[in-house]
Every structure is written in C-alpha cells, then in structure tokens.
C-alpha cells in the first residue's frame, strides 16, 4: 500500500523512478525542456529519501514489537520467541539495507576512487613527462635543423669568397648566402611568433572583407600564373574575432595553394575560395581548394606540426601558426587531400568567439 510522499521507502522511489523518467521523456518528445536539478534540490531530495528510509524502518520496528508483545501475552513465550527470532533477522536486514547500506556504499566507493587515483596518478604523470620530453626533443631537433642548414650553406659560400676574393662568382655566392641568412631570419621570426602568446583583439567584422583583403596580396601573382580563380564569398557573415590574425591565416593558405600549383606545373591550375555559415548560424567557415598534386596521407598527418614542411624553402611554421590562431578563436582548421586530387583546407570560427 502506498503512503504519502513523506512515508515511502526506497522501493517506492524505485517504483516511482521509471514513471518519472517516462514523463520526462514524453515532455522532451513534445518539445519541452527538462529543467536541470539544482544542488540545493538534489541535497533536499537525498535528505528526504534518507528520512523516508528511517521512518520506514521505525514503522517496521514498531510493528515487530507490537506483534511480539501480542504473541507473548496470547500464545506464550515459545511462539513469541520463535517469531521474534526470525522476524528479527528481517529487521536486521532492513536496518542494514535502509540505514547502513547507503553510507557504507558511499564510503567504499570513495575509498576505491581514492585508491585508483593514487595508483594511476604516478603512471599518468610519468607518461605526461615522457611525452613532454619527447616533444621538446623533436622540437629542438627541428629548430637545429632549420637554422643549422642555411647557416652552414652561408658559411661555406663566404669561405669560398674568402679563398678567391677576385672571383666573378662572388656576387652570386653573396646573393645565395643572403638568401640563406634570410631563411634563418624568417625561421627565427616565425618561431618567436609561435612561442609568444599574442593577444586576440576581439572586434566585430565581416569575414568576406578579410578574405578579400588577404586575396588582394596575390592578385598579380594569380594573373601571372594564369590561375582560374573561383571566388564565392558571402557578404553577410559577421563575427567577432581578430581580423588581422585571421587575415594572416588566409594569406598562408592562399600562398600554400599557389605554391602547390606552381611547383607541380598543373596544366589548368584552379583555386577555389568559398565561405558561408552553418545551418544554425553560429559559425562561419572559409574553404580554400586547389587542383594541385595533393598530399599523401603520411604528410597530411604532420602538416600542422611545428617545423614540418614539404617545401624546400619552407620554415614549417606557417600551418602550425595558423592552427594556433584558429584554436585561440575557439575554431578549427581541417585539411582533406589525396595524391593527385588537390587539397582542401577549411577553417571554422564561432561567430561569437571567446579566446580559448
């Protein structure tokens, strides 16, 4: 028989719970929103359940005592003792399940969680430290490679110039040496920018204006290379972010696409730039696609890593910097490609981005 709310025990709660979930499911299917339980409500509900369990036990204990006394006076000591003994086992089980059980279960769970955390924490810390050391080693090796090679080449050229100061080839040697030192300077500048935390200047802007501004840098190069430019950029995608940083990201993507088209000597080079927003209207995206040679799967998995470059003259930090900027806007940058099928890069930025 069902008591009022204050009198039902855990079995009542178990019986009530499926109906409550079904009712909530019906509301969700009708388009209603389920209100999240506050901390105060959760504590109050648990306190009521604990109180209901104790009331149920006291009710059980009172009935037990009344029946035992009745049998003692009516049927005598032996029947009363027999009923009291076996019913007492049930009373003890009820007390353990309703009163002691939940608290013991909570303590056992807390102790097991602490034990697992204490056991796993040193191993996880060791794994993180190992991974961090490995990353530093790889980064240091990449920096040394990027800086040492051009310096070695420039040193060799200067030595040749010193051995024969009157040589007619010294002008060419000097030109190549300066180019190698410029490469070192670019690598160091990119490295400093990558390592430095740049402030994201959040302002409202139109994505189409930033795309056009970045593309303007390559107008003459596109004409000279006879690249078929397909431009479909929206004019209404307004969002909040740092337009100058995002402009640098787009300049890097446009430059990479043109480099791939020129280096591969594609017969009919094509560059397609599109932008838009998602169906919910919460994000803006820009897509840069070319019909160049494409990227093999192994390279595709490394292109956003610092100092990894498939270009002979690249610093390997362009895409790493781009990813860092996009991540700082709470967005994402993705690359899709296959050998012989060109490459497509897509950046997605939340309209109301907050710095990550």
C-alpha positions as CSV (number, residue, x, y, z in Angstrom):
1,X,0.0,0.0,0.0
2,X,1.3,3.4,-0.9
3,X,2.0,6.0,1.8
4,X,2.2,9.8,1.3
5,X,5.4,11.2,-0.1
6,X,7.0,11.6,3.3
7,X,6.3,7.9,4.1
8,X,7.5,6.0,1.1
9,X,10.7,4.0,1.2
10,X,13.4,3.2,-1.4
11,X,11.2,0.6,-3.0
12,X,8.6,3.4,-3.6
13,X,11.4,5.5,-5.1
14,X,12.4,2.6,-7.4
15,X,8.8,2.2,-8.5
16,X,8.4,5.9,-9.0
17,X,11.6,6.5,-10.9
18,X,10.6,4.7,-14.2
19,X,7.4,6.7,-14.3
20,X,9.2,9.9,-13.7
21,X,11.7,9.2,-16.5
22,X,8.8,8.2,-18.8
23,X,7.1,11.5,-18.0
24,X,10.3,13.5,-18.7
25,X,10.7,11.6,-22.0
26,X,7.2,12.5,-23.0
27,X,7.9,16.1,-22.3
28,X,11.1,16.0,-24.4
29,X,9.3,14.4,-27.3
30,X,6.6,17.2,-27.1
31,X,9.4,19.7,-27.4
32,X,9.5,20.7,-23.7
33,X,12.8,21.4,-21.9
34,X,13.8,19.4,-18.8
35,X,14.9,21.7,-16.0
36,X,18.3,20.8,-14.5
37,X,18.1,20.0,-10.8
38,X,19.9,22.5,-8.6
39,X,22.4,21.4,-5.9
40,X,20.0,22.5,-3.2
41,X,17.2,20.5,-4.7
42,X,19.5,17.4,-5.1
43,X,20.6,17.6,-1.4
44,X,17.0,18.1,-0.2
45,X,15.8,15.1,-2.3
46,X,18.5,12.9,-0.9
47,X,17.7,14.1,2.7
48,X,14.0,13.2,2.2
49,X,14.9,9.8,0.9
50,X,17.1,9.2,3.9
51,X,14.4,10.4,6.2
52,X,11.8,8.2,4.5
53,X,14.1,5.1,4.9
54,X,14.4,5.8,8.6
55,X,10.7,6.3,9.0
56,X,10.1,3.0,7.2
57,X,12.4,1.2,9.4
58,X,10.9,2.7,12.6
59,X,7.4,1.7,11.3
60,X,8.7,-1.9,10.7
61,X,10.3,-2.0,14.2
62,X,7.1,-0.7,15.8
63,X,5.0,-3.4,14.1
64,X,7.7,-6.0,15.1
65,X,7.5,-5.0,18.8
66,X,3.7,-4.9,18.9
67,X,3.3,-8.4,17.3
68,X,5.9,-9.9,19.7
69,X,4.2,-8.4,22.8
70,X,0.8,-9.7,21.5
71,X,2.1,-13.2,21.0
72,X,3.9,-13.2,24.4
73,X,0.6,-12.5,26.2
74,X,-1.7,-14.6,24.0
75,X,0.4,-17.6,22.9
76,X,3.2,-17.7,25.4
77,X,7.0,-17.3,25.4
78,X,8.0,-20.1,22.9
79,X,5.8,-18.8,19.9
80,X,6.7,-15.2,20.7
81,X,10.5,-16.1,20.8
82,X,10.3,-18.0,17.5
83,X,8.5,-15.2,15.7
84,X,10.8,-12.6,17.3
85,X,13.9,-14.5,16.3
86,X,13.1,-15.0,12.6
87,X,11.4,-11.6,12.2
88,X,14.4,-10.1,14.0
89,X,16.6,-11.3,11.1
90,X,14.4,-9.4,8.7
91,X,14.5,-6.4,10.9
92,X,18.3,-6.5,10.9
93,X,18.4,-6.9,7.1
94,X,16.1,-4.0,6.7
95,X,18.2,-1.8,9.0
96,X,21.4,-2.7,7.1
97,X,19.8,-2.1,3.6
98,X,18.0,1.1,4.5
99,X,20.2,2.8,7.1
100,X,23.8,1.4,7.0
101,X,24.0,0.2,3.4
102,X,23.9,3.6,1.6
103,X,26.5,5.1,3.9
104,X,28.8,2.0,3.6
105,X,28.4,2.0,-0.2
106,X,29.4,5.7,-0.3
107,X,32.5,5.1,1.8
108,X,33.5,2.1,-0.2
109,X,33.1,3.9,-3.5
110,X,35.1,6.9,-2.2
111,X,37.9,4.7,-0.9
112,X,38.1,2.8,-4.2
113,X,38.2,6.0,-6.2
114,X,41.0,7.4,-4.0
115,X,42.9,4.1,-4.3
116,X,42.6,4.1,-8.1
117,X,43.6,7.7,-8.4
118,X,46.6,7.2,-6.1
119,X,47.6,4.2,-8.2
120,X,47.1,5.8,-11.6
121,X,48.4,9.3,-10.9
122,X,52.2,8.5,-10.9
123,X,51.8,6.5,-14.1
124,X,49.9,9.3,-15.8
125,X,52.4,11.9,-14.6
126,X,55.3,9.8,-15.9
127,X,53.6,9.4,-19.3
128,X,53.0,13.1,-19.5
129,X,56.6,13.9,-18.6
130,X,57.9,11.4,-21.1
131,X,55.6,12.8,-23.8
132,X,56.7,16.4,-22.9
133,X,60.4,15.5,-23.0
134,X,59.9,13.7,-26.4
135,X,58.1,16.8,-27.8
136,X,60.9,19.1,-26.6
137,X,63.5,16.8,-28.2
138,X,61.7,16.7,-31.5
139,X,61.2,20.5,-31.4
140,X,64.8,21.1,-30.6
141,X,66.0,18.8,-33.4
142,X,63.7,20.6,-35.8
143,X,64.9,24.1,-34.8
144,X,68.5,22.9,-35.0
145,X,67.9,21.5,-38.5
146,X,66.1,24.6,-39.8
147,X,68.8,27.0,-38.5
148,X,71.9,24.9,-38.9
149,X,71.5,24.0,-42.6
150,X,71.2,27.6,-44.0
151,X,73.9,28.8,-41.7
152,X,76.2,26.0,-42.9
153,X,75.5,26.8,-46.5
154,X,76.1,30.6,-46.0
155,X,79.3,29.8,-44.1
156,X,80.5,27.6,-47.0
157,X,79.8,30.3,-49.5
158,X,81.6,33.0,-47.5
159,X,84.6,30.7,-47.2
160,X,84.7,30.3,-51.0
161,X,84.5,34.1,-51.4
162,X,87.4,34.4,-49.0
163,X,89.6,31.9,-50.8
164,X,89.2,33.8,-54.1
165,X,88.2,37.4,-53.4
166,X,88.5,38.4,-57.0
167,X,86.3,35.7,-58.4
168,X,83.5,36.7,-60.7
169,X,81.2,34.2,-59.0
170,X,81.4,36.1,-55.6
171,X,78.3,38.2,-56.4
172,X,76.3,35.1,-57.0
173,X,77.7,33.5,-53.8
174,X,76.9,36.6,-51.8
175,X,73.3,36.6,-53.2
176,X,72.8,32.9,-52.2
177,X,74.4,33.5,-48.8
178,X,72.0,36.4,-48.1
179,X,69.0,34.2,-49.2
180,X,70.1,31.5,-46.7
181,X,70.5,34.0,-43.9
182,X,67.1,35.5,-44.8
183,X,65.7,32.0,-44.4
184,X,67.3,31.8,-40.9
185,X,65.7,35.2,-40.0
186,X,62.3,34.0,-41.2
187,X,62.6,30.8,-39.2
188,X,63.5,32.7,-36.0
189,X,60.8,35.3,-36.5
190,X,58.2,32.5,-37.0
191,X,59.5,30.7,-34.0
192,X,59.2,33.7,-31.8
193,X,55.7,34.3,-33.0
194,X,54.8,30.7,-32.5
195,X,56.2,30.7,-28.9
196,X,54.8,34.1,-28.0
197,X,51.2,34.4,-26.8
198,X,49.6,37.0,-28.9
199,X,46.6,38.9,-27.6
200,X,43.4,38.2,-29.6
201,X,41.9,41.6,-30.3
202,X,38.1,40.8,-30.4
203,X,36.2,43.1,-32.7
204,X,33.2,42.6,-34.9
205,X,34.0,42.3,-38.6
206,X,32.7,40.8,-41.9
207,X,34.5,37.6,-42.9
208,X,34.2,38.4,-46.6
209,X,36.2,41.6,-46.2
210,X,39.0,39.7,-44.5
211,X,39.0,37.1,-47.3
212,X,39.2,39.8,-50.0
213,X,41.9,41.7,-48.2
214,X,44.1,38.5,-47.9
215,X,43.4,37.6,-51.6
216,X,44.4,41.1,-52.8
217,X,48.0,40.2,-51.8
218,X,48.1,37.6,-54.5
219,X,46.1,39.3,-57.3
220,X,49.1,39.9,-59.6
221,X,50.6,36.5,-58.9
222,X,47.3,34.8,-59.8
223,X,47.1,36.7,-63.1
224,X,50.7,36.0,-64.0
225,X,50.3,32.3,-63.2
226,X,47.0,32.2,-65.2
227,X,45.2,30.5,-62.3
228,X,41.5,30.0,-62.7
229,X,40.2,31.8,-59.6
230,X,36.7,30.8,-58.5
231,X,35.6,33.2,-55.8
232,X,32.3,32.8,-53.9
233,X,32.4,34.6,-50.6
234,X,29.4,35.8,-48.7
235,X,28.9,39.4,-47.6
236,X,26.7,38.9,-44.5
237,X,28.8,36.6,-42.3
238,X,29.6,38.9,-39.3
239,X,31.5,37.5,-36.4
240,X,33.7,38.5,-33.5
241,X,37.5,37.9,-33.6
242,X,40.8,39.3,-34.6
243,X,40.6,40.1,-38.3
244,X,44.4,40.8,-38.7
245,X,45.4,37.4,-37.3
246,X,42.7,35.6,-39.4
247,X,43.9,37.5,-42.4
248,X,47.5,36.1,-41.9
249,X,46.0,32.6,-41.7
250,X,44.2,33.1,-45.0
251,X,47.4,34.6,-46.6
252,X,49.2,31.4,-45.6
253,X,46.5,29.1,-47.0
254,X,46.3,31.1,-50.3
255,X,50.1,31.1,-50.6
256,X,50.4,27.4,-50.0
257,X,47.8,26.6,-52.6
258,X,49.5,28.8,-55.2
259,X,52.9,27.3,-54.4
260,X,51.5,23.8,-54.9
261,X,50.0,24.8,-58.3
262,X,53.2,26.4,-59.5
263,X,55.6,23.7,-58.2
264,X,53.6,20.9,-59.9
265,X,53.1,22.7,-63.2
266,X,49.4,21.9,-63.3
267,X,48.1,22.3,-66.9
268,X,44.9,24.2,-65.9
269,X,45.6,25.5,-62.4
270,X,42.5,26.3,-60.3
271,X,42.0,28.0,-57.0
272,X,38.5,28.0,-55.4
273,X,37.7,30.2,-52.4
274,X,34.3,29.9,-50.7
275,X,32.8,31.0,-47.4
276,X,29.5,30.7,-45.6
277,X,27.9,29.8,-42.3
278,X,26.5,26.7,-40.7
279,X,22.8,26.0,-40.7
280,X,22.4,27.1,-37.1
281,X,24.0,30.4,-37.9
282,X,26.6,30.1,-35.1
283,X,29.8,29.6,-37.1
284,X,31.5,31.0,-40.2
285,X,33.7,28.9,-42.5
286,X,36.2,29.6,-45.3
287,X,37.3,26.9,-47.7
288,X,40.4,27.0,-49.9
289,X,40.7,24.3,-52.5
290,X,43.1,23.7,-55.3
291,X,43.6,21.1,-58.1
292,X,47.3,20.6,-57.4
293,X,49.2,17.4,-56.8
294,X,47.5,16.7,-53.4
295,X,49.0,15.5,-50.2
296,X,49.8,11.9,-49.3
297,X,48.3,10.5,-46.0
298,X,51.6,10.4,-44.1
299,X,52.3,14.1,-44.9
300,X,48.7,15.1,-44.2
301,X,49.0,13.8,-40.6
302,X,52.0,16.0,-40.0
303,X,51.3,19.3,-41.8
304,X,50.2,21.1,-38.6
305,X,53.3,20.1,-36.6
306,X,55.9,22.8,-35.9
307,X,58.8,22.8,-38.3
308,X,57.4,20.1,-40.6
309,X,57.4,21.3,-44.2
310,X,57.3,19.6,-47.6
311,X,58.7,22.7,-49.2
312,X,62.4,23.0,-49.8
313,X,62.3,26.7,-48.7
314,X,59.6,26.5,-46.1
315,X,60.1,27.2,-42.4
316,X,57.5,24.6,-41.3
317,X,55.7,27.0,-39.0
318,X,53.1,28.5,-41.3
319,X,50.3,26.0,-40.8
320,X,51.3,25.5,-37.1
321,X,50.9,29.2,-36.6
322,X,47.6,29.2,-38.5
323,X,46.3,26.4,-36.3
324,X,47.4,28.2,-33.1
325,X,45.5,31.4,-34.2
326,X,42.3,29.4,-35.1
327,X,42.5,27.5,-31.8
328,X,42.8,30.8,-30.0
329,X,39.5,31.8,-31.6
330,X,37.8,28.6,-30.4
331,X,37.6,27.3,-34.0
332,X,39.1,24.5,-36.1
333,X,41.2,24.0,-39.2
334,X,41.0,20.9,-41.2
335,X,42.8,19.5,-44.3
336,X,41.4,17.0,-46.8
337,X,43.5,15.7,-49.7
338,X,44.7,12.7,-51.6
339,X,47.6,12.3,-54.1
340,X,46.5,13.7,-57.5
341,X,43.2,15.1,-56.2
342,X,44.3,18.5,-54.9
343,X,43.9,19.8,-51.4
344,X,41.2,21.5,-49.4
345,X,41.7,23.5,-46.2
346,X,38.7,24.6,-44.2
347,X,38.7,27.0,-41.2
348,X,35.7,27.3,-39.0
349,X,35.3,30.2,-36.5
350,X,32.4,30.7,-34.0
351,X,30.5,33.9,-34.6
352,X,30.9,35.0,-31.0
353,X,34.4,33.6,-30.4
354,X,35.9,33.9,-27.0
355,X,39.7,33.4,-26.6
356,X,40.5,29.8,-25.8
